[in-house]
Amino acid sequence: MSFMTKLLGKIRFGGKNNSILFYFTITISLILLMASCSKPAGLIGVVVQPEDSKLKVGYTDTVTVRTYSRGEDTVRTDKLSTSQLGSNMDPVFGHTTAGLFVQFRLEDVGHSFGGQSAQVDSLVLYLAYANYYADTNTSQTIHAYEMGERIYVDSIYYSNIDMPIGIIDFANFEYTPRPHDTLFINGDSIPSIQRIDLMANTELAEYLIKAPAEDMDDNEEFYDYFKGLYLVTSQVSEGGAIISYNVLSPFSKMTLYYHNEDADSLSFDYTITTDCATANKYFHDHSTGNISFRLQVVEGDTLLGRQNIYVQGLGGVSSIIKFPFIKEWNKLGIVALNEAKLILSGSEDDPLWRAPQQLSMAEIQDDGSYGFLVDQVEETDLYFGGDYKSSTNSYTFRITRYLQSLLDNPDKKDNGLYLITSGTSLYSNRFVFDGYQPSIDTARRIKLELLYTNLD
């Protein structure tokens, strides 16, 4: 007979005092019963779960990584949100020059300059600043040539565009970029504007003011009459900057100032709109870079990726990243990757000029083209990564799905990954990374951190 049964058997329930004693006894008994049935939470299931069935979670940051850099192929440069123009000399990457092909549209069709009495006063090109990269304290010289062939707004153009141009330079205009200046008109601020005089030779201005009436009556006819300008700067010997201009701004235009027998101080605008074609031409002379960069990117010494790798915008430099032994992980059995985090640290303590705000990765296809990376497609940009972290001077990517696909499909051909600057058609920013086996600071090497579970 249990202790509780014996206790209850001795209690008589008659009388007020006995009733109180009865309820008190029942309460104490329930408390004791509950306490006797409890176990510490941490021990629940210990006996149920066998030792050999526990999940085997592991971590490593010693996965073999191989990287190297190379000169980029061409990038698309038509219909960009901003247009690039300028030259700079980078002590690591060498010379970069950005030129611009641009088409102009009549402000008003059917305009008449006043016949034979019309006389040119000046021809000026205005370009609204949008941004800049590198050293704007360096003076540059802009050249302007008439295009020999028309470009079309519905066509695709790349950074190696090669169009015939005239031999006459209408500008030869020296200037120092002032992207931060603010102008005020009637109390309203407007973006900083670069004024470029196109009167180094008056032939273009005379050609425009003498346009036949039929070519002034329709923009399509005018496009054939005046095909546009090619703008380019002389290479600088040091410093320099690539300037971004908003050519679609209402402040970007070409203006012909003139007078005729009826009036003085007249003007007519040739505008740049979304109906006008534009295309950038980029030229990188990597042979003028420093010796380590030159040997790797120009001469093709891929082993120098141990020390450093590089990226550069405007279709300059990309890097290739490979994990040559990743499929060997299948020898462990069934491996599930919880997280694969690739960390790339900067080699320069203070990056020259500005680091790229964001980098991108792409899967290398069999023909060398870019393929979408599954992690970037199926995850948010915030999770995937690629943003520059100034506090650590580094970039981080999560490529878990990509690596898991290699483990799940051991017969899949793996060509590696491209590392490029985001918006490479628009931005000239560059960056130098520590390689996978740097001699100076091995703690900042390129590394892959894996958190994984062995399901066998």
Secondary structure, 3 states (H helix, E strand, C coil): CCHHHHHHHHCCCCCHHHHHHHHHHHHHHHHHHHHHHCCCHHHCCCCCCCHHHCCEEEEECCCCCEEEEEECCCCECECCCCEEEEEEEECCCEEEEEEEEECCEECCCCCCCCHHHCEEEEEEEEEEEEEEEECCCCCEEEEEEEECCCCCCCCCCECCCCCCECCCCCCCEEECCCCCCCEEECCEEECCEEEEECCCCCHHHHHHHCCCHHHHCCHHHHHHHCCCEEEEECCCCCEEEEEEEECCCCCCEEEEEEECCCCCCEEEEEECCCCCCEEEEEEEEHHHCCHHHHHHHHCCCHHHHHCEEEEECCCCEEEEEECCCHHHHHHHCCEEEEEEEEEEEECCCCCCCCCCCEEEEEEECCCCCEECCHHHHHCCHHHHECECECCCCEEEEECHHHHHHHHHCCCCCCCCEEEEECCCCCCCCEEEEECCCCCCCHHHCCEEEEEEEECC
